[in-house]
Amino acid sequence: FVLYHLDWSVVIQELKDCIKGLLYLVGVVEHRIRVFRTDGYG
């Protein structure tokens, strides 16, 4: 039962890269919100 031969190491590496990118974006957004709050209310 093989759909097509998947190289799992490649799949996992791509998933890791996607997750890193998402975490980076989340971090940037959080940082901007923090700076905005500090500037706005500080």
Backbone as CSV, one residue per row, in Angstrom:
resi,resn,N_x,N_y,N_z,CA_x,CA_y,CA_z,C_x,C_y,C_z
1,PHE,0.858,-1.198,0.000,0.000,0.000,0.000,0.890,1.242,0.000
2,VAL,1.311,1.610,-1.197,2.162,2.795,-1.333,1.506,3.740,-2.325
3,LEU,1.099,4.919,-1.850,0.522,5.913,-2.765,1.575,6.323,-3.768
4,TYR,2.612,6.986,-3.267,3.807,7.187,-4.062,4.932,7.338,-3.078
5,HIS,6.115,6.992,-3.508,7.224,6.950,-2.566,7.541,8.351,-2.077
6,LEU,7.310,8.572,-0.796,7.619,9.868,-0.198,8.949,9.776,0.530
7,ASP,9.790,10.764,0.297,11.024,10.843,1.073,10.701,11.639,2.327
8,TRP,10.509,10.916,3.435,10.008,11.559,4.650,10.977,12.594,5.191
9,SER,12.273,12.370,4.991,13.232,13.358,5.494,13.026,14.696,4.793
10,VAL,12.706,14.651,3.495,12.466,15.890,2.746,11.175,16.545,3.222
11,VAL,10.130,15.722,3.403,8.840,16.250,3.854,8.995,16.924,5.210
12,ILE,9.679,16.240,6.136,9.859,16.780,7.484,10.663,18.073,7.428
13,GLN,11.695,18.110,6.590,12.511,19.322,6.483,11.658,20.484,5.982
14,GLU,10.805,20.229,4.998,9.954,21.290,4.470,8.964,21.762,5.525
15,LEU,8.409,20.814,6.293,7.488,21.192,7.366,8.196,22.061,8.394
16,LYS,9.429,21.685,8.750,10.190,22.472,9.720,10.409,23.889,9.206
17,ASP,10.733,24.013,7.915,10.946,25.344,7.345,9.660,26.159,7.396
18,CYS,8.521,25.527,7.085,7.239,26.228,7.136,6.952,26.708,8.550
19,ILE,7.176,25.837,9.543,6.906,26.192,10.933,7.817,27.330,11.367
20,LYS,9.095,27.269,10.967,10.019,28.353,11.312,9.529,29.676,10.743
21,GLY,9.063,29.646,9.499,8.557,30.861,8.875,7.348,31.409,9.611
22,LEU,6.425,30.514,9.994,5.232,30.955,10.708,5.605,31.547,12.060
23,LEU,6.503,30.873,12.790,6.908,31.383,14.097,7.579,32.741,13.957
24,TYR,8.378,32.913,12.902,9.043,34.193,12.680,8.007,35.287,12.453
25,LEU,7.001,35.000,11.608,5.960,35.995,11.342,5.207,36.340,12.620
26,VAL,4.855,35.328,13.409,4.140,35.572,14.662,4.980,36.450,15.576
27,GLY,6.271,36.163,15.659,7.156,36.960,16.502,7.217,38.404,16.050
28,VAL,7.287,38.620,14.734,7.341,39.991,14.211,6.056,40.732,14.554
29,VAL,4.914,40.070,14.351,3.624,40.713,14.629,3.521,41.054,16.112
30,GLU,3.877,40.107,16.981,3.804,40.360,18.420,4.690,41.525,18.803
31,HIS,5.891,41.572,18.234,6.820,42.653,18.550,6.222,43.995,18.133
32,ARG,5.622,44.052,16.959,5.035,45.307,16.478,3.890,45.739,17.374
33,ILE,3.063,44.784,17.809,1.941,45.120,18.694,2.485,45.694,20.001
34,ARG,3.537,45.065,20.537,4.121,45.541,21.785,4.653,46.962,21.620
35,VAL,5.393,47.194,20.540,5.954,48.524,20.300,4.832,49.536,20.133
36,PHE,3.787,49.155,19.406,2.661,50.058,19.178,2.006,50.428,20.503
37,ARG,1.800,49.433,21.372,1.178,49.709,22.664,2.055,50.633,23.489
38,THR,3.354,50.349,23.497,4.263,51.169,24.299,4.262,52.607,23.797
39,ASP,4.317,52.791,22.471,4.329,54.145,21.918,2.989,54.832,22.138
40,GLY,1.909,54.090,21.979,0.580,54.690,22.057,0.213,55.119,23.463
41,TYR,0.515,54.273,24.442,0.056,54.547,25.797,1.175,54.986,26.728
42,GLY,2.422,54.828,26.294,3.526,55.172,27.177,3.742,56.657,27.211
